[in-house]
Amino acid sequence: MKKFEAHILVVDDDDGIRDLVKKYLIEKNFLITTANSAEDAQEKISFIKFDLIVLDIMMPGQSGLEFISSNRKKIDTPIILLTAKGETDERVEGLEKGADDYLPKPFEPKELVLRIKNILAKTSNKNTKRIIEFGNIKIDLNKLIIQNRKDQFKINNTEKVILEKMINSPGEIFSRDYIGNLIDIDKERSIDVIITRLRKKIEIEPKKPKYLQTIRGSGYVLWIE
């Protein structure tokens, strides 16, 4: 299974620009979701955690600036604004509201990719939790161990990748496909085996999981008290 660089939400009411950006970013190994309005984007960020958002300013209904204003305190996802050449004031306002960068239209897709990679490089380790404690469990990704009451378990690299995502997004449901992309495994049974192995290290009663739970039909979630 293909392993993607990052999951990006592209928001633009212009079908041509949206499709062009999607096609180019997919070729550059990014996983892409699109939205044709701020309202459509709002719905998608309510159940998907994206690594970055490419956002047009001028859209019917809610504008890109209004989208940032209503969401910046709730999400910390990096945002690149797409702006028309004459929208200088809007660019400044966007940066003041919390956008991370802007790119005037028309733009070269190569420049967009460079800006995306620069922002992702800066934010990849920002606020990333490496050690977390909940209940009687301590997960230490620096030492690659799970301390469960008096027992201590080693974490392998595959488990580390999954846990790093989960402990930094507690309560978020991760599908088998998403986990498969993270660890480059395309067999659902293999993913289930890895999760079962993790449960034995985290849970007091692995067959009755309290923290690492299955959401039927959706995937897995880590609940942290």
C-alpha positions as CSV (number, residue, x, y, z in Angstrom):
1,M,0.0,0.0,0.0
2,K,1.2,3.5,-0.9
3,K,2.5,5.6,2.0
4,F,1.6,9.3,1.6
5,E,3.6,12.3,2.6
6,A,0.6,14.1,4.3
7,H,-3.2,14.4,4.1
8,I,-4.2,17.8,2.6
9,L,-7.6,19.4,2.3
10,V,-8.0,21.6,-0.8
11,V,-10.8,24.1,-0.6
12,D,-11.8,26.1,-3.7
13,D,-15.1,26.8,-5.4
14,D,-13.3,26.9,-8.8
15,D,-13.5,23.3,-10.2
16,G,-10.6,23.9,-12.5
17,I,-8.2,25.1,-9.9
18,R,-9.4,22.5,-7.4
19,D,-8.9,19.6,-9.8
20,L,-5.5,21.0,-11.0
21,V,-4.2,21.2,-7.5
22,K,-5.5,17.8,-6.6
23,K,-4.0,16.1,-9.6
24,Y,-0.6,17.7,-9.1
25,L,-0.4,17.0,-5.3
26,I,-1.4,13.4,-5.8
27,E,1.4,13.1,-8.3
28,K,3.7,14.4,-5.5
29,N,2.6,11.6,-3.2
30,F,0.1,13.6,-1.1
31,L,-3.3,12.2,0.0
32,I,-5.9,14.8,-1.1
33,T,-9.5,15.5,0.0
34,T,-11.3,18.4,-1.7
35,A,-14.1,20.8,-0.7
36,N,-16.0,23.2,-3.0
37,S,-16.9,25.7,-0.2
38,A,-16.0,26.7,3.3
39,E,-19.2,25.0,4.5
40,D,-18.1,21.7,2.8
41,A,-14.7,22.1,4.4
42,Q,-16.2,22.7,7.8
43,E,-18.0,19.4,7.6
44,K,-14.9,17.5,6.6
45,I,-12.6,18.9,9.3
46,S,-15.3,17.9,11.9
47,F,-14.4,14.2,11.4
48,I,-10.9,14.2,9.6
49,K,-7.7,15.6,11.0
50,F,-5.7,17.0,8.1
51,D,-2.0,17.8,8.0
52,L,-2.5,21.0,6.0
53,I,-5.3,23.0,4.4
54,V,-5.0,24.9,1.0
55,L,-7.8,27.5,1.2
56,D,-9.2,30.0,-1.3
57,I,-10.2,33.4,0.1
58,M,-13.0,34.4,-2.2
59,M,-15.8,31.9,-2.2
60,P,-19.6,32.1,-2.3
61,G,-21.1,31.8,1.1
62,Q,-18.5,31.8,3.9
63,S,-15.2,33.3,2.7
64,G,-11.8,31.7,3.5
65,L,-11.1,34.5,6.0
66,E,-14.4,33.8,7.8
67,F,-13.5,30.1,7.8
68,I,-10.2,30.9,9.5
69,S,-11.9,33.1,12.1
70,S,-14.4,30.5,13.1
71,N,-11.9,27.6,13.3
72,R,-8.4,29.0,14.3
73,K,-9.0,28.6,18.0
74,K,-10.4,25.0,17.5
75,I,-7.7,23.6,15.2
76,D,-4.0,24.1,14.7
77,T,-3.8,22.7,11.2
78,P,-1.5,24.8,9.0
79,I,-3.3,26.9,6.3
80,I,-2.0,28.2,3.0
81,L,-4.3,30.9,1.4
82,L,-4.9,31.1,-2.3
83,T,-5.5,34.8,-3.2
84,A,-6.1,36.9,-6.2
85,K,-3.3,39.3,-7.2
86,G,-5.0,42.4,-5.9
87,E,-6.1,41.0,-2.6
88,T,-3.2,42.6,-0.5
89,D,-5.5,43.6,2.4
90,E,-7.0,40.2,2.5
91,R,-3.6,38.5,2.6
92,V,-2.6,40.6,5.5
93,E,-5.9,39.9,7.3
94,G,-5.5,36.2,6.6
95,L,-2.0,36.1,8.2
96,E,-3.3,38.1,11.1
97,K,-6.2,35.7,11.6
98,G,-3.7,32.7,11.7
99,A,-2.9,31.6,8.1
100,D,0.6,30.3,7.8
101,D,1.3,31.4,4.2
102,Y,-0.4,32.7,1.0
103,L,0.1,32.2,-2.7
104,P,-1.3,34.6,-5.3
105,K,-3.2,33.3,-8.3
106,P,-2.2,32.3,-10.9
107,F,0.6,30.2,-9.4
108,E,3.0,27.5,-10.4
109,P,2.0,24.1,-8.8
110,K,5.7,23.6,-8.1
111,E,5.7,26.6,-5.9
112,L,2.7,25.4,-4.0
113,V,4.4,22.1,-3.3
114,L,7.5,23.9,-2.0
115,R,5.5,26.0,0.3
116,I,3.6,23.0,1.6
117,K,6.8,21.0,2.3
118,N,8.4,24.0,4.0
119,I,5.4,24.4,6.4
120,L,5.1,20.7,7.1
121,A,8.8,20.5,7.9
122,K,8.4,23.4,10.4
123,T,5.4,21.9,12.0
124,S,6.1,18.2,11.9
125,N,7.7,18.1,15.4
126,K,5.8,21.1,16.9
127,N,3.8,20.1,20.0
128,T,4.2,16.4,19.2
129,K,3.8,14.4,22.4
130,R,6.4,11.7,22.9
131,I,5.5,10.7,26.5
132,I,2.0,10.4,27.9
133,E,0.4,8.9,31.0
134,F,-3.2,7.9,31.6
135,G,-4.7,5.5,34.1
136,N,-1.9,3.3,35.2
137,I,-0.2,3.4,31.8
138,K,2.8,5.3,30.6
139,I,3.8,5.4,27.0
140,D,7.3,6.6,26.3
141,L,8.1,6.9,22.6
142,N,11.6,8.2,23.3
143,K,12.5,5.0,25.2
144,L,10.1,2.8,23.1
145,I,8.4,1.3,26.2
146,I,4.9,1.0,27.6
147,Q,4.8,0.8,31.4
148,N,1.5,-0.9,32.5
149,R,1.4,-1.0,36.3
150,K,4.3,-3.3,37.2
151,D,4.8,-4.7,33.7
152,Q,7.0,-3.1,31.0
153,F,6.8,-3.8,27.3
154,K,9.0,-2.8,24.4
155,I,7.5,-0.9,21.4
156,N,8.6,-1.8,17.9
157,N,8.8,0.7,15.1
158,T,5.5,-0.2,13.6
159,E,3.7,0.2,17.0
160,K,5.6,3.5,17.6
161,V,4.2,5.0,14.3
162,I,0.6,4.1,15.2
163,L,0.9,5.2,18.8
164,E,2.5,8.5,17.9
165,K,-0.6,9.4,15.7
166,M,-3.0,8.1,18.3
167,I,-1.6,9.8,21.4
168,N,-1.4,13.1,19.5
169,S,-5.1,12.8,18.4
170,P,-6.9,11.1,21.3
171,G,-10.5,10.4,20.5
172,E,-9.9,10.5,16.8
173,I,-11.0,7.4,14.8
174,F,-8.3,6.0,12.5
175,S,-9.6,3.7,9.8
176,R,-7.7,0.5,8.8
177,D,-6.8,2.2,5.5
178,Y,-5.3,5.2,7.2
179,I,-3.3,3.0,9.6
180,G,-2.2,0.8,6.6
181,N,-0.9,4.0,4.9
182,L,1.0,4.9,8.0
183,I,2.8,1.6,8.3
184,D,2.8,0.6,4.7
185,I,0.7,-2.6,5.2
186,D,-2.4,-3.3,3.0
187,K,-3.8,-6.4,4.7
188,E,-6.6,-5.6,7.2
189,R,-5.9,-8.8,9.1
190,S,-2.3,-7.8,9.7
191,I,-3.4,-4.4,11.0
192,D,-5.9,-6.1,13.4
193,V,-3.1,-8.3,14.7
194,I,-0.9,-5.3,15.4
195,I,-3.7,-3.6,17.3
196,T,-4.4,-6.8,19.3
197,R,-0.7,-6.9,20.2
198,L,-0.8,-3.2,21.3
199,R,-3.9,-3.9,23.4
200,K,-2.0,-6.6,25.3
201,K,0.6,-4.0,26.3
202,I,-1.8,-1.2,27.1
203,E,-5.0,-2.8,28.5
204,I,-5.5,-4.5,31.9
205,E,-8.1,-6.7,30.2
206,P,-7.2,-6.8,26.5
207,K,-10.5,-8.6,25.6
208,K,-12.4,-5.8,27.2
209,P,-10.4,-2.7,26.1
210,K,-10.9,0.5,27.9
211,Y,-8.5,2.7,26.0
212,L,-7.7,1.2,22.6
213,Q,-11.1,0.5,21.3
214,T,-12.6,-0.7,18.0
215,I,-15.3,1.4,16.4
216,R,-17.3,-1.1,14.3
217,G,-17.3,-0.2,10.7
218,S,-14.9,2.8,11.2
219,G,-11.6,1.7,12.7
220,Y,-9.7,2.2,16.0
221,V,-9.6,5.0,18.6
222,L,-7.5,5.7,21.7
223,W,-9.5,7.1,24.6
224,I,-7.4,8.8,27.2
225,E,-8.8,9.8,30.5
